[in-house]
Amino acid sequence: MQIRVGIHTGSTIGGVIGRHKMTYDYWGRTVNLASRLESLSEPNRVHISEATYWRVRDFFKFEERQAVEVRGFGLMRSFFVSPSDASGKGDVRSD
């Protein structure tokens, strides 16, 4: 089994949708960008935005990607989490 992961850091909006079968969902630019990064990722890789990179850069090793064209967002700098360091170096705390 192979997976791809896209992660972006930012604000989202969440809420309940549906009348008969209600579910909770998230929306917004952050969710859309994370989805696009997942689509542009490679199998078994974690693909992150530059905003996420700046928050976690001290905890993991990264491989910078060549700038990628992200539909709806333009040319963006992004990174792969290095597979040799996927376990991390410590706890990541939010500010």
HUKAHU-V497222 format. One record per pair of residues at least 6 apart in sequence whose C-alpha atoms are under 7 Angstrom apart, sorted by the first residue. I is the first residue (numbers start at 1). J is the second residue. Records with the same first field share a line. If there is no record, write none. Layout:
I->J + J
This chain:
2->43 + 44
3->43 + 44
4->38 + 41 + 42 + 43 + 44 + 45 + 46
5->38 + 41 + 45 + 46 + 47
6->34 + 35 + 37 + 38 + 46 + 47 + 48
7->34 + 37 + 47 + 48 + 49
8->30 + 33 + 34 + 48 + 49 + 51 + 52
9->30 + 51 + 52
10->30
11->30
12->26 + 27 + 28 + 30 + 31
13->26 + 27 + 28
14->25 + 26 + 27
15->24 + 25 + 26
16->22 + 23 + 24 + 25
17->23 + 24
36->70
37->47 + 48
38->47
41->47
45->80
46->80 + 81
47->79 + 80 + 81
48->78 + 79 + 80
49->77 + 78 + 79
50->77 + 78
56->92
59->88 + 89 + 90
60->81 + 85 + 88 + 89
61->81 + 82 + 85
62->79 + 80 + 81 + 82
63->79 + 80 + 81 + 82
64->78 + 79 + 80
65->78 + 79 + 80
67->75 + 76 + 77 + 78
68->75 + 76 + 77
69->75 + 76
70->76
